[in-house]
Amino acid sequence: MRIKSPIITTIIVAALFAGLGCSSGEKTEFRILTAGIRHESNTFIPYLTMVSDFTLLRHRDVTQGKAWAKFLEDEGIEVIPTLHAIGGASGVVSKETYEAFREEILKALRVAGSVDGIFLDMHGALHVESYPDAQVDFIQQIREIVGNDVIIAASFDLHGNISQEFMEGLNIVSAYRTAPHVDGEETRTRTVRLMVEALKNDLLPRVAHISLPILIPGEKGITSVEPLKSLYARLHEISRMAGLMDASIFVGMPWTDVSRAGMSVQVVAKDHQHLYEAQVQAEALANAIWERRADLKFDVTTALIDGAIKTALEAPDSTWFITDSGDNVTAGAAGDGTLVLERLLAYKVKDAILAGIVDPEAVEQCVAAGVGAKIDLSIGGKIDNVFSKPLAVSGTVLRLTKEQPDSKQLDAVIRVDGVTVVLLSRHRAFTDPAHFQAVEIDPLAHNIVVVKEGYLFQGLRDIAPHAIMALTPGFANQLVENIEYKNVRRPIFPLNPDMIWSANNFTGN
Ligand SMILES: [Zn+2]
């Protein structure tokens, strides 16, 4: 337990003697402030991410319905919610946007007075214009206010790009252990649980961090297949070792062209005395990953787009999900690329779904024309005018739909020859059968279903009879070997395939 003053000590000792130690639901003296800036910044996108691109949670919205908050509440801990800015994947965050978020959080921290811990809900791949590493700035500014004795615990998406300097500001780090992700709430809850464990036992945990020179797209880092399956299984073992609390593997985000981009591992030690053990384990884990680097491969069939379409056409009675991976909306790509549509039309396919192309202007034209109208449109290629261009099509408006029953904006479903195209009024991905239901399409009733993601998300994976990842151009090019990086550190695998490396930085073994 973190003991603040002789008076509190006396109360605690008295309580313990009375058999009233901290138990579930009982009020403790701990106060935890929470904040977060979650963003996956793709530096190849030629436009900035602004405040309006984030969902901003404040006050009760931060904690309501959240498993991690319920855990803290059950522990009798006072939670002070401040801004949680939650974004998806998109371009670099504007300086003004980041600074507005940071200042709001810092102000709340100053107003909050003394706190015992801070829980940060992060993604880890944040990149802000004019900042070499905004996550370091963020943590350093927090530390300036609270000093080094307040525990700061942060949860992350495993696609974060993590630097040593950032880790030095944190006491507890815990990343998702599944990709595709199904353990977001679990990870946030684990993170706060570890923080509470540290507070109750008067521990000040420390993080051992090792950056690996490996740069892979998430599609080569699926945690349910080897080699990551067994490497992630080691995290549980490490977490249970004496003196250690938790361990993480970050796959990293390859479309953030920064020196910290790439894989990394972290092991959390209970305190400074156990940091050496944490470093030894981090080193062993990093070396084990390095040894398996050549096995970090796509676990799905890949093909160029023409090959993918031809394969699907050879088995017309089944459904083939084709992912337009270069235009992967979930990695921040534009979502308005037209290459796949152009190729489907060139092959005169008879039964394909394309979900979808982001084009609010075209949606408006469809709304104005009305259901059943024949319409000429120039669609897509407006956001991504680097790898794509608008495509002129003639089609029929089949229906106007809504993402959610209460959505203000409409989407439009049009038919162009044998292709049913969903035109979207905003940037979003079809990752689940429910997204198809919203546009009244049964994907399994069609031969080809194109979605703009890399690996198929779990909801579609569960239903897809066949899947091919099409290696298409775009802001999320899967072939990182072909990307012209300016800032990614070198040497790095696989850009420098023959490089030699070993994680001997800490123990010198
Ligand atoms: Zn992720």
Boltz pocket constraint, residues with backbone or C-beta under 6 A from the ligand:
constraints:
  - pocket:
      binder: B
      contacts: [[A, 157], [A, 158], [A, 159], [A, 181]]
      max_distance: 6.0
